[in-house]
């Protein structure tokens, strides 16, 4: 372990001597990444504290349950599929989860980017028994930005035939 650190330090010193600006830029980028990560984690911890009394029931009640497209299986599948993304990693909140709200932005709150959104939608569809074979007629196609959009998108997809 110490050998790796010593080698990294030797490379950094050598790089600094040859390319001081490149090393300074790299250092600034690393520090900026750390600062953003810490800030995001603190913001999520504050949100989790504000939502302490919330659970899957409050999440489900946030949707119009009388809507013809409401499917409790899709709501549950969304809650479960986003569970790994909602775990807080700080020492104070280690293992705690941020309860979901339909208005939570996938990229701002959870850091989920476009490719990962597709993976989340696929997982929700699989868990809830929905098909993603034909998404052309789905009114939410290309508009999935929030947790509620995931629920709506998958709810507008047809059910898979029973096996």
BELNORTA-V20470 format. One record per helix or strand of 3 or more residues. SS is the DSSP state (H for helix, E for strand). FROM is the first residue (numbers start at 1). LEN is the number of residues. If there is no record, write none. Layout:
[[SS FROM LEN] [SS FROM LEN]]
//
This chain:
[[H 2 17] [H 20 31] [H 56 6] [H 72 10] [H 83 4] [H 106 5] [H 114 15] [H 147 9]]
//
